[in-house]
Amino acid sequence: MHRSEDLTGEGRPDWLARGIGILPARIALGATMAVALFAALSFAPPASRAASSSVPQEPPMILPAKASASSAGSDGSSSDWIVGGVPGRVTSRIVTASGATAIDRQLGSYRVSRDKARQLARRLRKADRLAYAEPDVPIERSGYPLDLFSDEQWWLNRIVSPGDVTPPTVTARSPMIALIEESLDPLHPDLTSANLSGAKSLGPEADWHGTAVAGIIGSPGEMLGIRGVWPGARMRLFASGLTCSTASKAVIKAVNAGAAVINMSYTFPADKCFTHFKATQYAIRRNIVAVAAAGNTGDSGNAAVRPATDPHVISVGAVDKDTVVSSFSTRNSAVDLTAPGEKVLAPYESDASVGGSTGVDRTWREVSGTSFSAPMVSAAAAWLRQVRPNLGNLQINRLLTNSASDLGDPGRDPEYGAGLLSIEKSLSEPTPVQDPYEPNDDIRWINGSLLGVKSPYLWRAGSGKRRMITATLSRAKDPADVYRLLIPARRQIIANVTQLEGDIVLTAFKPKTRSIYKPGKNVIVRSNRAYPKTEGILVRNLKKRPQMIWLAITPSTSQTGNDSTYRLKVARR
């Protein structure tokens, strides 16, 4: 998280790794020493990560095997495909002519039939606009019903004490929680007077999951069924099919409709559905809190799942009545915190036979799964946005984790993340700083190729002599901060990093670099001193026109903890 401010005066780093302003071949080389130093440098990537790590996210290039339309999908692959292009008019024109359906034009994502995917990809590649391609895979709900029924709502008392904390009054201007669900039942007694819009029912088999999620978040609690975490919370259903493309489109619709929080109680394999990854990062860029179920793979190898592992998405695991992590709850470094998710009483809908005909049975059942832990955190996030309206989305993320009640091993761990959700503690937790440059986890985040919009320069001529920001990296969810700098003609800049907590690396890259994780020969200079010594680099521009560089800050391979905090100063000399 960052705070940005302009400073006056000049300073000098404790140490300078002197680099040359090597920005394409057009830049003249400087002193022999600098050239030799540059030639000897190599980029050391962040420490190796478990399979659950969210970054880097490489755009896939997966196309269907050559086959006729009649055999589409016969090899077990999807009958629909997603092809992504570089956002813009050229891509839009090519795709429109192909008959593909837009998931979102701004992000350059399109759905196309399997038999036309290769043709569309060829046309985009010929125009140098092809970005990625992948099958339209199915999603999986992260919850399941149980047979046991109970009238004990134990889970609510674990995360908030209704008698001690009064939920804020809900108004028409209260933060809206987006539910990305197939459907839900607006006629369930727990939801008939709920603050719910966009409700769509497809029948009990499709409705039960969304009905339970909505009730846990915002059931009014009118002595009829259960009481939601935030009774009467504003909710809106964004109906999604059970595929990558439909879920991605629903997320984007929620963003564009003004959602403050998006609840995603479903999963994909972590190496699938890059399109949804783009959608979550689009939401983050628009200051939305994104919450996802950590997954139910705890009993089957803890396979990493998306969107929980995506950067800046709050991943929520499940605990039982005794606040012990549920056996099914996915355990990995991406888990941010936990909430009750085992034998949680919730509104439920099932088929019923009445007088020989099929009807609907609207009742309550205990349900289990991280699908039902996530909505508790979504409700808490919206609650925070109401009572602390000046908070940004990443500030809320950090408030929720900073205020969690530690469980398991001391500090953050794969089972519980930061601990158990505590709404009371989050209401009084000191305000973290907000980073105006996030998401900036790699070059694609800020050069426009991922999200369609370029991020502003951290520093350029006219920005003052100096710029300073304070930031926190998270090895699990925010493992890199990348910035654009524009060095004036025949000038030089000094970047100085104070390591406040944890060991970090400071690296400057040439403008043609596409990813800091695959820099090739594009490293200009790198500084990696042991904590707590100050990192520093100097980069010269010897040309007669301004030149851009990328500046990256990453955890050192020697960094053992999850978080690293630093203060970056950039000064013109």
matplotlib code that plots the C-alpha trace (Angstrom):
import matplotlib.pyplot as plt

x = [0.0, 1.3, 1.1, 2.2, 3.4, 5.7, 8.7, 11.1, 14.9, 17.3, 18.9, 21.4, 21.1, 23.5, 24.7, 24.5, 24.5, 25.5, 23.7, 23.6, 20.6, 20.4, 17.0, 17.0, 20.2, 19.7, 21.1, 24.8, 26.9, 28.6, 31.7, 33.5, 32.9, 29.2, 29.1, 31.1, 28.9, 25.8, 27.2, 27.9, 24.4, 21.7, 18.2, 17.5, 13.7, 11.8, 12.1, 10.5, 6.8, 4.5, 2.1, -0.6, 1.2, -0.8, 2.0, 3.3, 0.2, 1.3, -1.2, -1.9, -1.9, -4.0, -5.9, -8.1, -6.7, -7.5, -10.9, -14.1, -17.1, -18.8, -16.0, -15.7, -15.2, -14.8, -11.3, -12.7, -11.9, -14.5, -17.0, -16.4, -13.2, -12.0, -9.6, -8.1, -6.8, -4.9, -7.8, -8.6, -10.4, -8.4, -9.1, -12.8, -13.1, -11.4, -13.5, -16.8, -16.2, -15.6, -18.9, -17.4, -19.3, -17.7, -17.1, -15.7, -14.3, -12.3, -10.3, -10.2, -11.8, -14.2, -16.0, -16.0, -17.1, -14.4, -14.3, -13.7, -11.1, -8.0, -9.2, -9.8, -6.5, -4.7, -6.4, -5.4, -1.9, -1.6, -2.5, -0.2, -3.1, -3.3, -2.9, -4.0, -6.3, -7.9, -10.8, -14.0, -13.8, -16.5, -16.5, -17.1, -19.2, -17.2, -20.0, -22.4, -25.4, -25.6, -28.4, -28.1, -30.5, -29.9, -31.5, -28.2, -26.6, -23.2, -21.2, -22.5, -21.2, -17.7, -17.2, -19.4, -21.3, -24.8, -25.4, -22.2, -21.9, -24.8, -24.7, -25.0, -28.3, -28.7, -29.7, -30.0, -26.4, -25.0, -22.2, -23.6, -22.4, -22.4, -23.3, -21.8, -24.2, -26.1, -29.4, -31.1, -34.7, -36.0, -39.2, -37.4, -38.8, -35.3, -35.0, -38.5, -37.8, -34.1, -32.5, -31.9, -32.1, -31.5, -32.9, -33.4, -34.7, -33.9, -35.3, -34.1, -31.1, -29.6, -31.0, -29.9, -26.2, -27.0, -29.9, -27.6, -24.9, -27.4, -29.0, -25.6, -24.7, -27.9, -30.9, -32.9, -33.2, -36.9, -37.4, -38.2, -35.0, -31.4, -29.8, -27.3, -23.9, -25.2, -29.0, -30.6, -27.3, -27.6, -27.2, -27.5, -27.4, -25.2, -26.4, -23.6, -23.5, -21.1, -18.3, -15.2, -16.6, -20.0, -18.5, -15.9, -18.6, -20.7, -17.8, -17.2, -21.0, -20.8, -17.8, -19.6, -22.8, -21.0, -20.5, -18.4, -17.7, -17.8, -18.4, -17.1, -18.1, -16.7, -13.4, -11.4, -8.1, -5.4, -3.9, -7.2, -9.4, -6.9, -10.0, -11.4, -8.0, -8.2, -11.7, -10.6, -7.7, -10.1, -12.2, -9.2, -8.2, -11.8, -11.4, -13.6, -13.1, -12.9, -13.6, -13.3, -13.7, -10.3, -11.6, -12.5, -9.4, -8.1, -9.1, -7.6, -4.2, -4.8, -4.8, -4.6, -7.7, -8.7, -9.9, -8.7, -5.1, -5.4, -3.5, -5.3, -8.3, -9.2, -9.1, -11.3, -10.8, -13.3, -13.2, -15.6, -17.5, -14.3, -12.4, -10.4, -9.7, -12.1, -10.6, -12.0, -10.6, -7.8, -4.5, -1.9, 0.0, -2.8, -5.3, -5.8, -8.1, -10.8, -14.5, -17.0, -17.7, -18.7, -22.3, -23.4, -27.2, -28.5, -31.7, -32.1, -34.3, -35.1, -37.6, -40.7, -43.7, -47.1, -50.2, -48.5, -46.9, -43.5, -43.1, -40.5, -39.5, -38.1, -36.4, -33.1, -30.2, -26.6, -24.2, -20.5, -17.8, -15.6, -18.5, -20.2, -17.1, -16.5, -19.9, -19.2, -16.1, -17.9, -20.5, -17.8, -16.0, -19.2, -19.9, -16.4, -17.0, -20.2, -18.8, -15.3, -16.2, -12.8, -11.1, -9.9, -10.3, -6.8, -7.0, -10.0, -8.2, -5.4, -7.8, -9.5, -6.3, -4.6, -7.6, -8.1, -7.8, -4.6, -5.1, -2.8, 0.9, 1.8, 1.5, 0.3, 0.1, -1.3, -4.2, -5.7, -4.0, -3.9, -6.6, -10.4, -12.5, -13.3, -15.6, -15.3, -11.5, -11.7, -13.9, -11.2, -8.0, -5.7, -6.1, -3.4, -2.0, -3.6, -1.6, -2.8, -0.7, -2.1, -2.5, 1.1, 2.4, 4.1, 4.7, 1.5, -0.5, 0.6, 1.4, -2.2, -1.7, -3.7, -6.3, -6.5, -5.4, -1.9, -1.0, 0.4, 4.1, 5.5, 7.8, 8.4, 9.5, 7.1, 6.5, 8.9, 12.4, 11.5, 8.8, 8.2, 5.9, 5.6, 4.6, 4.0, 4.7, 2.9, 4.8, 1.5, -0.8, 1.4, 4.9, 6.1, 5.5, 6.4, 6.5, 7.1, 9.6, 10.4, 13.9, 14.4, 16.9, 20.5, 19.5, 19.7, 17.6, 18.4, 16.1, 16.6, 14.7, 14.6, 13.9, 11.5, 10.5, 11.8, 14.5, 13.7, 15.4, 15.4, 15.8, 15.6, 14.6, 14.7, 11.4, 11.1, 10.9, 7.6, 7.8, 10.1, 10.0, 11.4, 13.7, 16.2, 19.0, 16.8, 18.1, 19.8, 20.9, 20.0, 20.6, 20.2, 21.7, 21.0, 18.2, 18.1, 20.6, 19.3, 19.0, 20.0, 20.5, 21.4, 20.3, 21.5, 19.8, 22.4, 20.0, 18.6, 15.0, 13.2, 13.5, 11.3, 12.4, 10.6, 11.4, 10.6, 10.6, 10.5, 11.1, 14.7, 15.3, 16.5, 13.1, 11.5, 8.3, 5.2, 5.3, 7.9, 7.6, 9.7, 9.9, 10.9, 12.4, 13.0, 15.0, 16.2, 19.8]
y = [0.0, 3.4, 7.1, 9.6, 13.1, 15.7, 16.8, 19.7, 19.7, 17.0, 14.1, 11.4, 7.6, 5.8, 3.8, 4.1, 1.3, 3.4, 2.5, 3.8, 5.3, 2.4, 2.8, 1.3, 1.4, 5.1, 6.0, 6.7, 4.7, 6.5, 5.8, 2.6, 1.7, 2.0, 0.0, -2.8, -2.8, -2.9, -5.8, -7.8, -7.3, -10.0, -9.9, -12.1, -12.8, -12.9, -16.0, -19.1, -19.4, -22.3, -23.3, -21.2, -17.9, -15.5, -13.9, -13.7, -14.4, -15.3, -14.8, -18.4, -19.2, -22.4, -23.1, -26.1, -28.9, -28.7, -30.4, -30.0, -28.3, -31.6, -33.0, -29.8, -30.8, -34.5, -34.4, -33.4, -29.7, -26.9, -26.3, -22.6, -20.6, -17.3, -15.2, -12.0, -9.1, -5.9, -3.5, -1.0, -0.3, -2.7, -5.7, -4.7, -4.5, -7.9, -9.6, -8.1, -9.5, -13.0, -13.2, -13.5, -12.3, -9.6, -10.5, -7.0, -4.8, -2.5, -5.5, -7.1, -10.4, -12.3, -15.7, -17.6, -21.1, -23.7, -24.2, -20.5, -19.9, -20.7, -18.5, -15.5, -16.0, -16.0, -12.8, -11.1, -12.4, -11.1, -7.6, -8.0, -7.8, -11.3, -11.3, -14.7, -17.7, -20.3, -22.7, -21.5, -23.8, -24.5, -23.0, -25.0, -23.9, -24.0, -25.3, -28.2, -28.8, -31.2, -33.3, -31.9, -29.1, -26.8, -23.7, -22.5, -19.6, -20.0, -18.6, -15.1, -14.8, -15.8, -12.8, -10.1, -9.8, -8.5, -7.3, -5.3, -3.9, -2.2, -2.6, 0.7, 1.8, 0.8, 3.5, 3.8, 5.1, 2.2, 0.2, -2.4, -6.1, -7.9, -11.6, -13.5, -16.5, -18.6, -17.6, -17.3, -17.5, -14.0, -15.6, -17.4, -16.1, -14.8, -12.8, -11.5, -8.3, -8.2, -5.3, -7.4, -6.4, -8.3, -11.5, -14.3, -17.8, -20.9, -23.5, -25.2, -27.0, -23.7, -21.4, -23.0, -21.9, -18.2, -18.2, -19.3, -16.8, -13.9, -14.9, -15.1, -11.6, -9.7, -11.5, -8.9, -11.1, -10.5, -13.4, -15.6, -17.3, -16.3, -12.9, -11.9, -10.5, -7.0, -7.3, -5.5, -5.0, -3.8, -6.8, -7.3, -10.5, -10.5, -13.7, -15.9, -19.2, -21.8, -21.0, -18.9, -16.4, -15.9, -15.5, -13.0, -11.0, -10.9, -9.5, -6.8, -5.9, -5.6, -3.3, -1.1, -1.0, 0.5, -2.4, -1.7, -5.3, -8.4, -11.8, -14.8, -18.1, -20.3, -21.6, -22.4, -24.3, -21.7, -22.2, -21.7, -18.7, -15.9, -13.9, -14.0, -12.9, -9.8, -9.1, -9.2, -6.9, -4.5, -4.5, -3.8, -0.9, 0.5, 0.5, -2.5, -5.0, -8.5, -11.5, -15.1, -18.5, -20.1, -23.4, -26.9, -28.8, -29.3, -33.0, -33.6, -32.1, -28.4, -27.6, -23.8, -22.2, -18.9, -16.3, -16.7, -16.8, -13.6, -10.6, -8.3, -10.6, -11.6, -15.3, -16.7, -20.1, -21.9, -22.9, -25.0, -24.2, -24.6, -22.2, -25.1, -25.0, -27.2, -30.3, -29.3, -25.7, -25.1, -24.4, -22.3, -19.1, -17.2, -17.6, -14.2, -14.9, -17.4, -17.2, -19.9, -22.2, -25.6, -26.4, -22.9, -22.4, -20.7, -20.3, -23.2, -24.2, -27.7, -29.6, -30.8, -32.9, -31.5, -33.4, -35.4, -32.4, -31.0, -27.8, -25.8, -26.4, -23.2, -24.0, -23.7, -26.1, -26.3, -25.8, -26.2, -24.9, -21.8, -20.5, -19.5, -18.1, -15.6, -13.8, -13.1, -11.2, -9.5, -8.3, -7.1, -5.2, -3.4, -2.6, -1.0, 1.0, 2.4, 3.5, 4.5, 5.9, 7.4, 4.0, 2.6, -1.1, -2.1, -0.3, -2.4, -5.6, -4.7, -3.7, -7.0, -9.0, -6.7, -7.0, -10.8, -12.9, -14.9, -18.7, -21.6, -20.8, -17.2, -14.8, -15.6, -19.3, -21.4, -22.8, -19.6, -16.8, -13.8, -15.4, -15.3, -12.4, -9.9, -7.1, -5.3, -5.1, -3.9, -1.0, 0.5, -0.7, 2.2, 3.3, 1.8, 4.0, 3.6, 3.0, 5.1, 3.0, -0.4, -2.8, -2.5, -6.0, -6.2, -4.1, -5.4, -4.0, -0.4, -0.3, -0.8, -4.3, -6.1, -3.5, -1.3, 1.9, 3.0, 4.0, 7.5, 8.1, 7.9, 10.8, 12.9, 16.5, 18.9, 16.5, 18.5, 17.6, 14.7, 12.1, 9.8, 6.9, 4.4, 0.9, -2.7, -5.8, -9.1, -12.2, -14.0, -11.3, -8.3, -9.5, -6.6, -2.9, -1.5, 2.2, 4.3, 7.1, 9.6, 10.9, 14.4, 14.9, 14.9, 14.5, 11.7, 10.4, 8.8, 6.2, 5.6, 2.9, 2.7, -0.9, -0.3, -4.0, -7.0, -7.3, -5.9, -5.6, -2.4, -2.8, -0.5, -1.9, -0.7, 0.4, -2.5, -5.0, -6.8, -8.5, -8.1, -11.9, -12.4, -9.4, -11.0, -8.5, -5.5, -4.9, -1.5, -1.7, -3.5, -2.8, -5.6, -4.8, -6.7, -5.3, -2.6, -0.9, 1.6, 0.5, 3.1, 3.4, 6.2, 6.2, 8.7, 9.8, 11.0, 11.6, 14.9, 13.8, 12.3, 8.5, 6.2, 3.4, 0.9, 0.7, -2.5, -3.3, -7.0, -9.1, -10.4, -14.1, -13.7, -12.3, -14.9, -13.1, -12.4, -8.6, -6.1, -2.3, 0.3, 4.0, 5.0, 8.4, 9.5, 12.7, 14.5, 15.5]
z = [0.0, -0.8, 0.0, -2.6, -1.9, -3.4, -1.5, -1.9, -1.7, -2.7, -1.0, -1.9, -1.4, 0.9, -2.0, -5.8, -8.2, -11.1, -14.3, -17.8, -19.5, -21.9, -23.6, -27.1, -29.1, -29.7, -26.4, -26.2, -23.8, -20.9, -18.9, -19.2, -15.6, -16.0, -19.1, -17.5, -14.5, -16.7, -18.7, -15.5, -14.0, -14.2, -12.8, -9.9, -9.8, -6.5, -4.4, -5.8, -5.1, -4.5, -7.2, -5.5, -6.1, -8.3, -10.3, -12.8, -14.9, -18.4, -21.2, -22.5, -26.2, -26.4, -29.6, -30.5, -32.5, -36.2, -36.6, -38.4, -36.9, -36.5, -34.3, -32.2, -28.6, -29.4, -28.0, -24.6, -25.0, -24.7, -27.5, -27.1, -27.1, -25.8, -28.0, -26.7, -28.7, -27.9, -27.0, -29.7, -33.0, -35.1, -32.8, -32.6, -36.4, -37.0, -34.3, -35.4, -38.9, -37.5, -35.7, -32.2, -29.1, -26.9, -23.3, -22.9, -25.8, -23.5, -22.2, -25.7, -24.7, -27.0, -27.1, -30.4, -31.4, -31.3, -35.1, -35.7, -33.0, -35.1, -37.9, -35.6, -34.0, -37.4, -38.4, -35.2, -35.4, -39.0, -37.7, -34.7, -32.3, -30.9, -27.1, -25.9, -26.5, -24.2, -23.9, -22.2, -19.2, -16.6, -13.1, -10.0, -7.0, -3.7, -1.5, -0.9, 1.3, 4.2, 5.6, 9.1, 10.1, 13.1, 14.5, 16.0, 14.1, 15.8, 12.9, 13.2, 16.8, 15.7, 13.4, 15.0, 18.3, 17.3, 20.8, 20.9, 17.4, 15.6, 11.8, 10.0, 8.5, 4.9, 2.5, -1.3, -1.3, 0.7, -1.0, -3.3, -3.1, -6.4, -6.3, -9.2, -9.1, -11.6, -10.0, -6.6, -5.2, -4.3, -2.9, -0.1, 3.2, 4.2, 1.0, 0.2, 2.2, 1.5, -0.3, -3.4, -7.1, -10.3, -8.8, -11.2, -10.5, -12.6, -10.2, -7.0, -8.5, -9.8, -7.0, -3.8, -3.9, -4.7, -2.2, 0.6, -0.3, -0.4, 2.9, 4.7, 3.5, 4.0, 5.3, 7.2, 10.3, 10.9, 13.4, 10.5, 9.5, 9.9, 10.4, 7.7, 8.6, 7.5, 7.7, 4.7, 2.9, -0.7, -3.0, -6.7, -8.6, -11.8, -13.3, -14.6, -16.5, -15.2, -17.6, -17.7, -20.3, -18.5, -15.1, -16.5, -18.2, -15.0, -13.1, -15.7, -15.6, -11.9, -12.1, -14.7, -12.7, -9.7, -7.3, -4.3, -3.4, -5.7, -4.1, -6.1, -4.5, -7.3, -8.6, -11.7, -11.8, -11.2, -14.7, -16.5, -17.5, -18.0, -19.1, -15.6, -14.3, -16.5, -15.2, -11.5, -12.2, -14.0, -10.9, -8.7, -11.0, -10.5, -6.7, -6.0, -3.2, -4.8, -2.5, -3.5, -2.0, -1.3, -2.7, -1.4, -2.4, 1.1, 1.1, -2.4, -2.6, -2.1, -5.8, -6.3, -7.7, -9.4, -8.7, -5.1, -6.1, -8.3, -7.1, -4.7, -4.4, -0.8, -0.6, 2.2, 3.8, 6.1, 9.8, 11.9, 15.1, 17.1, 14.7, 13.4, 9.7, 7.8, 6.2, 2.8, 2.9, 0.5, 2.2, 0.4, 0.5, -1.2, 1.7, 3.3, 6.1, 7.3, 8.3, 9.4, 6.5, 7.9, 8.9, 8.4, 8.7, 5.5, 3.5, 1.1, -1.8, -3.0, -5.1, -3.3, -4.3, -3.4, -4.3, -6.9, -8.6, -8.3, -6.2, -4.4, -0.7, 0.8, 4.1, 5.9, 5.9, 7.1, 4.2, 4.0, 1.8, 1.3, -0.9, 2.4, 4.1, 1.3, 1.6, 5.3, 4.3, 1.4, 3.9, 6.3, 3.4, 2.4, 6.1, 6.3, 3.1, 4.6, 8.0, 6.6, 3.2, 2.5, 2.4, -0.9, -1.9, -1.0, 2.3, 3.1, 2.1, 4.5, 7.3, 7.2, 7.3, 9.9, 12.2, 11.9, 15.0, 14.6, 14.5, 13.9, 13.7, 14.8, 11.9, 8.5, 7.5, 4.7, 6.8, 8.2, 6.3, 8.7, 10.9, 11.6, 10.3, 13.1, 12.1, 15.5, 15.2, 11.6, 12.6, 14.8, 13.0, 12.0, 8.4, 6.1, 3.3, -0.2, -3.3, -6.2, -8.7, -8.0, -9.7, -10.9, -10.4, -13.7, -16.8, -18.5, -15.7, -16.4, -20.2, -21.3, -22.8, -19.9, -18.8, -21.9, -20.0, -19.2, -15.6, -15.0, -14.7, -11.2, -12.1, -15.2, -16.0, -14.2, -11.3, -9.1, -8.2, -6.0, -5.5, -2.5, -1.9, 0.9, 0.0, 1.2, -0.9, -0.2, -1.4, -1.8, -3.4, -4.4, -5.1, -7.2, -7.7, -11.1, -12.1, -15.2, -15.1, -17.9, -17.7, -19.3, -22.0, -20.8, -17.2, -14.6, -11.9, -8.5, -7.1, -3.4, -1.4, 2.4, 3.5, 6.4, 6.9, 5.0, 2.3, -1.2, -4.6, -6.8, -10.5, -13.5, -17.0, -20.6, -22.1, -24.4, -21.5, -21.6, -18.1, -15.2, -14.8, -18.3, -18.7, -21.1, -21.6, -20.7, -17.1, -16.8, -13.2, -10.0, -6.3, -3.8, -0.4, 2.9, 5.0, 6.5, 4.2, 1.6, -2.0, -4.6, -8.4, -10.7, -14.4, -17.0, -20.2, -22.6, -25.4, -26.6, -25.9, -22.9, -22.4, -20.3, -18.0, -15.8, -12.1, -10.2, -6.5, -5.6, -2.5, -2.1, -2.3, 1.3, 2.4, 4.7, 5.8, 3.6, 3.7, 2.9, 3.5, 1.8, 1.1, -2.5, -3.3, -6.9, -7.5, -10.6, -10.7]

ax = plt.figure().add_subplot(projection="3d")
ax.plot(x, y, z, "-o")
ax.set_aspect("equal")
plt.show()
